[in-house]
Amino acid sequence: MDVLVILLAHGLNINQGRVSYGLNYGYVVDTAAAFGRLDILKFLIEIGGESMHPGMSGFDLAFLEAYKSCHSGTLMFLEQHTGFSTTAVVASLKAKRKELRWVDDLLGPDGE
């Protein structure tokens, strides 16, 4: 968290550019969700952090990353923050997977 605060103080734009984590890309919010960093995720959202793929919840990529990584605390926070259930967001993304190639990239061809 200290490094993030220093970067923000020096002008880091948290909603610009893509952050690579493994084989995936997203904004800093999505990366925090992927790694289950709830403290950082809450902080980023408080200061206006966005998801690279907002979708219906405003944070669809963050939901999918937390879902794929089994971070239940992160999912509970996202559900409370957005008012959307994980089940609804993931089901919506799975239904749109032909038009949203990044969903298949994360879930794989079998959907899980």
ABEGO torsion letter per residue (X at the ends): XAAAAAAAAAGBBAABEBBBBEABBBBAAAAAAAAGBAAAAAAAAAAGBBBABAEAAGAAAAAAAAAAAGBAAAAAAAAAAAGBBAAAAAAAAAAAAAABAAAAAAAEAAGX
